[in-house]
Amino acid sequence: MQCSYCDHPKVHKHTQTSKGNQRFKCPQCGKTFTETLNTIYYRRQVTAEEVETILQSHAEGRRLRGVSRVSHRAYGTVVSLLRATSEKSQLVHNQAVPSVDTDEIVADEMWLFVQKHKNTASPRS
């Protein structure tokens, strides 16, 4: 495993958190961290399955209060998790998109939407 702070190639096991997760210590910079550092799971009291349920429910169109009821988590926890996920997704997207070489963009779904609603718009007087 590599240090998340200084990229030192080898870290050592260093005690456990109160929840039983393994903590690591870097011999070079001396900082301690867990495997979940820089992920949406870092310092959260939710399991990966609960996170998956929350994200799936939201993706399917449930409202945030509904997601909160289904997952048995506080509304603030659900909002915080969704914000963190959104930020991480944006970072991944921003890193990946510049490397994509595009000559032409095809927007079939958008075009279908525009054509479908073109005739329903009424002119304003």
C-alpha positions as CSV (number, residue, x, y, z in Angstrom):
1,M,0.0,0.0,0.0
2,Q,1.1,3.5,-0.8
3,C,1.0,6.6,1.5
4,S,-2.0,8.8,0.6
5,Y,-0.1,12.0,1.6
6,C,3.5,11.6,0.3
7,D,3.2,8.6,-2.0
8,H,5.8,6.6,-0.1
9,P,5.7,3.1,-1.5
10,K,5.4,1.2,1.8
11,V,3.3,1.9,4.9
12,H,3.0,-0.1,8.1
13,K,-0.1,-1.3,10.0
14,H,-0.7,1.0,12.9
15,T,-3.5,0.1,15.3
16,Q,-7.2,0.1,14.5
17,T,-10.0,2.7,14.6
18,S,-12.8,2.4,17.2
19,K,-14.9,0.7,14.5
20,G,-12.2,-1.9,13.8
21,N,-10.9,-0.5,10.5
22,Q,-7.1,-0.9,10.0
23,R,-5.1,2.3,10.4
24,F,-1.7,2.7,8.6
25,K,1.3,4.9,9.3
26,C,3.8,6.2,6.8
27,P,7.5,5.9,7.9
28,Q,8.5,8.9,5.8
29,C,5.9,11.6,6.7
30,G,4.7,10.0,10.0
31,K,1.0,10.5,9.2
32,T,-1.7,7.9,9.9
33,F,-4.7,7.2,7.7
34,T,-7.2,4.5,6.9
35,E,-7.9,2.8,3.5
36,T,-11.0,4.9,3.1
37,L,-9.1,8.2,3.0
38,N,-10.1,10.3,0.0
39,T,-13.2,8.2,-0.6
40,I,-16.9,8.9,0.1
41,Y,-16.7,6.4,2.9
42,Y,-14.1,8.3,4.9
43,R,-15.2,9.1,8.5
44,R,-18.8,8.0,7.8
45,Q,-20.8,5.6,10.0
46,V,-22.5,3.9,7.1
47,T,-21.6,0.6,5.4
48,A,-20.9,0.2,1.7
49,E,-24.3,-1.5,1.3
50,E,-26.1,1.4,2.9
51,V,-24.3,3.9,0.6
52,E,-25.3,1.8,-2.4
53,T,-28.9,1.8,-1.3
54,I,-28.9,5.5,-0.8
55,L,-27.3,6.3,-4.1
56,Q,-29.5,3.8,-6.0
57,S,-32.7,5.2,-4.4
58,H,-31.7,8.7,-5.3
59,A,-30.8,7.7,-8.9
60,E,-34.2,6.1,-9.3
61,G,-35.8,9.4,-8.6
62,R,-36.8,9.2,-4.9
63,R,-36.9,12.5,-3.0
64,L,-34.3,13.0,-0.4
65,R,-36.7,12.7,2.5
66,G,-37.9,9.4,1.0
67,V,-34.4,8.1,0.7
68,S,-33.8,9.1,4.3
69,R,-36.9,7.1,5.4
70,V,-35.9,4.0,3.3
71,S,-32.3,4.0,4.5
72,H,-33.1,4.8,8.1
73,R,-30.6,7.6,8.1
74,A,-30.9,11.2,9.0
75,Y,-31.8,13.7,6.2
76,G,-28.5,15.5,6.8
77,T,-26.5,12.3,6.4
78,V,-28.2,11.5,3.0
79,V,-27.6,15.1,1.8
80,S,-23.9,15.0,2.9
81,L,-23.3,11.7,1.2
82,L,-24.9,12.8,-2.0
83,R,-22.8,16.0,-2.0
84,A,-19.6,14.1,-1.4
85,T,-20.5,11.7,-4.2
86,S,-21.2,14.5,-6.5
87,E,-17.9,16.2,-5.8
88,K,-16.0,13.0,-6.3
89,S,-17.8,12.3,-9.5
90,Q,-17.0,15.7,-10.8
91,L,-13.3,15.3,-10.0
92,V,-13.2,11.9,-11.8
93,H,-15.1,13.5,-14.8
94,N,-12.8,16.5,-15.0
95,Q,-9.7,14.2,-15.1
96,A,-11.2,11.8,-17.7
97,V,-12.8,14.3,-20.1
98,P,-9.7,16.2,-21.3
99,S,-8.2,12.9,-22.4
100,V,-11.1,12.1,-24.6
101,D,-10.5,13.2,-28.2
102,T,-13.8,14.1,-29.9
103,D,-14.5,15.3,-33.4
104,E,-18.2,15.1,-33.3
105,I,-20.8,14.9,-30.5
106,V,-24.0,13.0,-31.0
107,A,-26.9,14.0,-28.8
108,D,-29.6,11.6,-29.8
109,E,-31.5,11.8,-26.5
110,M,-31.5,15.6,-26.5
111,W,-32.6,15.8,-30.1
112,L,-35.6,13.4,-29.3
113,F,-36.6,15.6,-26.4
114,V,-36.4,18.8,-28.6
115,Q,-38.4,17.2,-31.4
116,K,-41.0,15.8,-29.1
117,H,-41.6,19.2,-27.4
118,K,-41.2,21.4,-30.4
119,N,-44.9,21.3,-31.3
120,T,-46.2,21.6,-27.8
121,A,-44.7,25.0,-27.1
122,S,-47.2,27.7,-27.6
123,P,-46.2,31.2,-28.7
124,R,-46.6,33.9,-26.1
125,S,-48.6,36.9,-27.0
